């Protein structure tokens, strides 16, 4: 089986070191009234079940 350069350790971290540093944004959760209304729409009006693949 021939060995190529795919996964070579001498190139590890190359792309990450070249990308410019971007400051992270501050995330905050929506106010409770908005969050509860969104949950109500999703659960009761649209009838979605919890989980990633609701069936």
ABEGO torsion letter per residue (X at the ends): XBBBABGBAAABGAAAAABBBBBBBBBBBBBAAAAAAAAAAAAAAAGBBBEABBX
